[in-house]
């Protein structure tokens, strides 16, 4: 057994992922940690005065504070939130086809930023960190946007798209920063912070 195998096998905390997102579950599983999933019911309202990374930091901490159980000594709760920030405004999850179409049209041919914040909370300690990635979309044709919205379900995704979906394959020119951050979890930073925790 090498040092990394030993570290993951003997990691002293039980991890609880406070998210129903299959993407976050997949990414955390890929890191090699064992965890349980307990989705947290918290509304995602925030003050209009918050900007850029302040929004997901606030929401990740809000979700952590809404966790209904008392954390035990050896447990770490992981909560997270991702937003799309374009031209000074946040793009939330689209409510319907027309909302999704407007969002993708507003991202077409431009660079936007994806901010993901993560809150790690134990019985005696809490830290929050974030990552940011720049995503460059090509100019999307109307029929490409409509095809995507008809054949995929991006209504649970910030900005109305999933980077790992068809629209990411055909529409994204480049990403500066972590691809996995755009998917919803900055796994490199998360790994480092868990090891330090």
C-alpha positions, 0 to 999 in steps of 0.5 A, a space after each residue: 500500500 503506497 502513501 496515498 492509498 494509506 491516506 485515503 483508507 485511513 482518512 480519520 473523518 466520515 464525509 457527508 455530502 450535503 447535495 443531491 447533485 449526481 455530478 458532485 457525487 460522481 466527482 467526490 467518489 472519483 477522489 477516492 474518499 468514502 462518503 454518505 449523501 444527505 441532501 440539504 433543503 435550503 432555499 437559495 435566496 441571497 441579497 442582491 448586493 452580493 457579487 460574483 464569488 460572494 454568492 456561492 460562498 454565502 449559499 454554501 455556508 447557508 446550506 451547511 448551517 441548514 444541516 438538520 443533524 448534530 455533527 459528530 466529532 469525526 464527521 465533516 459535512 461538505 456543502 457547495 454552490 455553483 454560479 455562472 457570472 456573465 457581464 456583471 450579473 448572475 445566471 441562475 437555473 432556467 425555469 423553462 425552455 424560453 429561459 434556457 434559450 435566453 441564457 444560452 443566447 446571452 452566453 453565446 460568443 462570450 467569456 463568462 466565469 463559473 464560481 464554485 464555493 465549498 464549505 467544510 464543516 465539522 463539530 468544531 471547525 468550518 472553512 469555506 473556499 472557492 475556485 473560478 474558471 473562465 469559459 469561452 463559448 463560440 457563437 451558438 446557432 439558434 438551432 444548436 441552442 434549441 436542439 440542446 434544450 429539447 434533447 437534454 435537461 439543463 434546468 437544474 444547472 446554473 447558466 442553463 448548461 452542463 459543460 459535460 453535455 453535448 453543448 459543451 462538446 460543440 460550443 465551448 472553445 476553451 476553459 481557463 481553470 478547472 474543468 471540474 469546477 465548471 461541473 460543480 466541484 473544484 476537486 483539486 482544491 477540495 482534496 487539498 483542503 480535506 487533507 489539511 483539515 
